[in-house]
Every structure is written in C-alpha cells, then in structure tokens.
Amino acid sequence: MTGDRRPHLYDVHVELGAKIVPFGGWEMPLNYPAGTLAEHLACRRDAVVFDVSHLGTVRATGDVLDDLQHALSNDLSKIAPGRAQYTHLLNERGGVEDDIIVWWVGEGQFDVMPNASNTDRVTAAIPGHDVTSERCVLAVQGPMARERLAQVDSRLADISRFHVRQIDLEGVEVRIAGTGYTGEDGIEIAVPNEAAEAVLRRLLAAGITAAGLGARDTLRLEAALPLHGHELGPDITPLEARLGWVVGWNKPEFTGRAALLAQRERGPERLLSAVVANGRQPLREGAVVTVDGEELGTLSSGNYSPILERGIGLGFLRGDLAVDTSVALEIRGREVSGSVVKPPFVRKAT
C-alpha cells in the first residue's frame, strides 16, 4: 500500500479493528471485526456509517454555473441552491469519465464530488480547487439512519433527499446532503478534519455501526447502482448504462452531446442488465452470459446477495434481451443458471 493516501480518520479505523486495503489510491477500511455480512445487514435493518473521505471534493465558487453546465451532462437549471444532483463528466465520444454528485450549497457555491481516482480529472475540467484533504465525509445509511442521527443533532436528521444544508456542529461549519449509495435512506456529512473524530464518535455512540468498503459494494450491487470502472467508464455511455435521465438533452451544448444524440437515434447495441443466479453461487465480474450457447455479453460486477441469498450480477448484454430470459453463466469453470431480472435486486426498506 506504499504511496496510498490515508484518510484523516485512519488511526480511528485502526483502533476500531478495521482491515485496511488499498482503494483508488487510498488506504481504506474494508470491514471491521464483525465482518462485511454483519455490516451489510446492519445497513438494511438499522443504520451504519461509512468513511467515504476518499471521494473528492472540488469546490467551485463565484460565477461558475455556465462552466459547470458545459462540463457536466445533467442540467443544473432543474435544481437550485440547497439541492444536490447526480451527473456525469463525459468525453467527446459520450463515454463517462466520472460520475459525480454536485452539492449546490448556496448562491455561487458548489461542491463537486468525484470518485477517488478521478479528482484530478474533474479539477482539470471545471473551475474549482481540490479541498479533499481539508474535510472528511461520513455517510450514514439505513432505515434507522434519521432516528439515530436525531440523537446526535436533530438538524442532521432533518434533511430531505437530494437537499443540501450547512449547520454548525462541534464548533465548525458542517455540510450535509440527503444522498447515499446503498439503496437505503441516507445522509452524508462533510465535516472539517478538526471535528471529524468527535463527530464519528458521536455517531457510533448513537448506535450507528461502522461499516467498510466491502459492505458498501454489496449494498450498492443489491440496489443495482453503478460503480465507475465497472458499469461506467470512458467507453460506456449513460444510455448504455440506462442512465439517460442523467443527460440534460435540452441544454444547448455540453461535452459529449453530439455523440449521445447519435446513439439515442440509432439505439444502443448493449444495455446494462441485471442477472440473478438460481442458487447461492456468487456471480463474478467477467462471467460470460449465454442463451443456448449464444454469447450475450459479460458481467461488469457480481457477488452474493445477503438479502436474496443468491448470486447477483450486473452486465452489458444484448440490447433486445427481455426480463425473465433464462441464461447460463460460466463461473470459474462451472456453469451456473440464472435469469435476467428488472433492477434493483433489493428495494429500499420501508
């Protein structure tokens, strides 16, 4: 792991018994002593907290709205200050260089949140500066997230989905957003480094379970949420990933618009699809998917679903493939049967 960055809370994670692994140029917690399965179930049934400080924050201020509109795929005119929006940074071919959440904090104040390894790319594309090293981001997720957060501070719980707010907490300015990456209700808290440990310990004291990247991946897969480098990438368009709603088609110009218009006209040849195994065998990235010996595509992600107790996977398959189609997959030299399903695999707890 030589050369990887450590999050500000690294020593706290070690104290809590985390297994540390390299991820996106960082040393991050994979899981804690209870294990990934327990952390996954805690998120589906109660509430967990992830340290996602490896995600970037590029802060853009001033008269930058037009620049963001040109650089990013979604249309910020659909929202307003105090809101957040999911969007893409595209190349001229329409491929996804990164998927991003924009926090429109206030008038002329934007926090653009790229993936860990893409912060430099985003900084080069928009008029902002990298403040990743100055703050921690704690993501509290789960059906009990708001009830647990209210024990810490009622204002943390009182934030609507895809809204953004600034509050004073632990004597510092904290930015919170009703966003997440598990399919459950969630709130993300961006807190300056000097107060991050105190905030994390208050969250844990409120009964929120610490969770690592292992559970974050199995949770996002159950929710059929894309991961950059798997379901999104420079050679994958939003249309192929079934994310056409992330494209502001009515904007006069943005990077990649012409290529996406052409693909929309002819229709994508491949589409992101969801596959469930007929048994407990975990599905794996790279598995070839076939019907009657005809190759349909390969899986971009795969794992075991703790909720369904079956293997699940996402992959780019032939565009005309119907839901409920029976398929075969080759997993480590063994044929596994399954079927195409409508995503997500697991829906938000009620």
N, C-alpha and C positions, 0 to 999 in steps of 0.2 A: 504493500500500500504506500510505498515511498512516493512522495510527491503529491499525494492526495491532500485536499484541504480538510481541516477538521471543523465541524460546526462549533459555534461558541459554547454550546452545552455538552460538548464531547465528554468532559470529565463527569458530568452528572449521569450521562448514559452509562459510562463505565461503572460508576458507583451503583447504579440500578441493576447491574449484571448483564448489560446488553452484549450481544455478539455483534462485533463491528465488522463491516465488509466494505470494499470499495464500490462506489456507485457514482457515475457521472463526474468523476474527478474529486469525489469527496469520500471521507470515511464516515459511514452512517450506520445506525443500529438496524440490524436485520430482524432481530427479535430479542425478547427479554426472557428470563428463566422459565416463565410459564409456557412459552413456545408460540409459534405462529398460529396454530389451530385455536388455542385459547384466546389469543388476541383477536383473531377473526370473529369468533363467536361473541366476544365481548362487544365488538362494534355492532354486530347485528342485533344484539339483545339489550345493550346498555350504552356505554359511551367509552371511547378511547381517545388518546391524544397522540398524534404523530408529530415529531420534529421534522418539518419539511423545509428547514432553513437552507438546504442545498438548492432549492428553487431560487431563481434570480429575482431581483427587483431592480428594474431600470426606471428611474424617476425622471419624468418629463414635466417641465413646468413652463408656464407662460403661454404664448400664442403658438401652440403646437398641434391643435386639433386637425388642421388640414394635413399636416405631415403624417400624423397617425392614420388618418383616413386613406392616404395614398399608400402607406406601407402595409396596412393590415386589411384582411379580407372582409371582416364584418363591418357593419355600418354603425358608427358611434352615434349618429343622429337619431337612432332608435331609442337611445337611453339619455341620461342626463347626469349632472353631478350627483354623487351619492349612490351611484349604481355601478355594477360590475358587468362585464361582458366577455364571453368566450369568443376567441378569434384565432386566425391563423396568419403567420408570416409565410408568404408564398414566393416561389421563384417564377420566372417568366413562363415556365412550362406548366404552371399551375400546381406544382408539387409543394408539399407542406414542409418548409424549412423548420418550422416550430409551431406548436400550438400553445396558446397564451391566454391568460386571464388579464384583462385590463381593469384595474380599480380606478374609477373616475372619482377621486377623493373629494375634490372641490373645484371651483372655477379655476381653470388653468393648472390643475394638479392631477397628474396621472401616475399611478404605479403600474408599470407593465411587467407582468410576472412570467418569464420564460422558464423552460426546463433547464435543469442544472448545467448541462454541457453546451447549451445554446446561448448563454447570456451574452457572450462577446458578439455573436452573430446579430442578436437583436439590438445591442448597443450601437452596432455599425449601421443599422437600418433606420433607427429613429433618433430624434433629437433629445437624448436623455443621458443621464450618468448612472453608473452602476453603484448602488448603495447596499448590495447584498451583504457585504461584510459588516455593516453597521447594525443589523437587526436580526432577530430570529423570527421564524414563522411557525406557530403551533396550530395544528389542525385538530379540532375537537369534533368527532364524528359519532353518530349513533342515535337511536331513537330517544335516548335519555340525555342527549347532549345538553339541551337547553335547561332541563331540570337541574343537572349537575352544575352547569355554568352559573345558574342563578344563585347557587350557594356561595360562589366566589364574588360575583357582582352582577346584579340584575341587568345592567346595561349590556353585558356580554350575551345574554340570552335574548335580548330584545332587538334582534336584527333580522330583517326579512331576507328571504332567499335572493341572492344576487343584488343585495344592497350593501353599501359601504358606509362606515361611520368612523369618526375619531373620538376617542374618550381619553380622559386622564385616569391612569391606573398605576399603582405603585409609584406615584410621583412623576410619571413620564407620559408622553403622548403615545397612545396605542391606536393602531388602525385595525378595524375588524371588518370582515366581509362574510356574508352568508353563502359561502361557496365550499366545495369539497370534492372528493374523488373516490367515494366509496359506494354511492347509490343511496346512502342514508342522509338524514338531515345533518348539517354541519356548519361550523363557524371557524374561520381561520383568523388567527390573531397575529398581527405583525407588531412585535414589541422590541424596542431598543435593547441592545445587548445587556446594558447595565441592569435592567429589570427582568431579564428573561428567566433567570433561575428562580427568582421569587415567584413569578407568575406560574412557571411549570410546577413548582412545589405546591402552590395553592390549588392547582388543578388536580394533582394527584391526591391531595388531602380531601378533596371533594368527592373522591371515589371514582375518578376517571382513570382508566387503565392505560399505562404506557404501551404503545404498540410500535412495531418497526416496519421496515420496508417489505418484509415477507407478507404480512397480513395486508398491507396496502395494495400489493399486487393481486392477491387472491380476491380481495374485496372489489377492486376495480374491474377484474375479469368477470366476476359474477354479475356485476352491473353493466357489462359489455361496454366499458369506457375505454377509449383508445389510449395506447401508450406510444409516445414518439419513439421511432426506431423499430416499431413493430407494426402497428396499424396506421401509423402516419410516418411520412418521410419525404425526402426530396423527389422521389419517383412515385409518390402516391398522392392523388388529388383528393380534395374534400368530397367530390362527387363519388369517387370510388369507395371512400370510407363512409358513404351515406350521410355526409355532413354538409349537404348543400345549403342548409339553413344558416351555416356559418359564413356564407358568401353574401355580401351586400350588392346584389345584382343591379340595384338602381343607382349605385354610385357611378359617377361618370368615368372614373379611372382609378385603378389600383393595380399593383403588381400582380401579374398572372391572369388578369380578367379576360383577355382575348383567348388564351388557351382554354380557360374554363367554359367560355361561351361556345367554343367549337366542340368541346367534349359533351356539353349539355345537348347540343344539336344532334350529334350522332349517337349519343348514349354510351356510357362506359361499358367496356367489354367484360370487366370484372367488378365485383361488388363485395364489400365486407359482409361476411355471413357468420352465423353462429351455429355451432355443432355441439350436440350433447351425445356422449357415449351411452351405450345401453347398459354399461356396468361401471364399476368403480375405477377402472384403469384410467389414470391421469392422461389427458391428451397433451401433446408436446408440440412446441414450435417446430416447424419444418416438416411435420407429418403430411404426407401426400393423401389427398382426399379423392376417392374414385367412386363411380357408379358403374356397375357391370364392367369393370376393368378400364373404363374411360377416365382419364385424369381430369379432375375439375379445378384443381388448384392445391395450395398448401396452407397450412395453419401458420398464422403470424404470432399467435400466443396460445398456450394451452396449460392446463393444470387440473387439479382436483377441486371440486366444489364442496366445501364442508357443509353447506346447507342442502344441496341436492344429493350429496353423497354419490356423485357420478363425475366422470371426467367431462370437462368442458373446454371449448376452444373457439377462437376467432380466426378467420382466414379469408383470403381473397379468392373467391370461387367464381365460376362462370356466371355471368350476369343474369341469365334466364332461369337460374335454379330456384325451384319453388320450396316454400316451407313444407316440412314433413317428408321431404325426399330422404329415403334411406341411403346411407353412404357407408363406405368402408374406409378405414384409415390404417396405415402401417405405422405402428409404434414400436420402435426398437426390434424390428424383425417379426413382430406379431401383428396379425390382422385384428382390428377392433371394429365392431359395428356401431353405428350411431345414426343420428338423423339431424337434418337441418331444422332449426327452430327459430322462432321470432325472438329477437333480443328485447330486453335483457334476460339473462338466465334467472336472476333473482330480483324481485321488485322490492322497493323501499318498504321497511316495516311500518305498519300502521298502528 
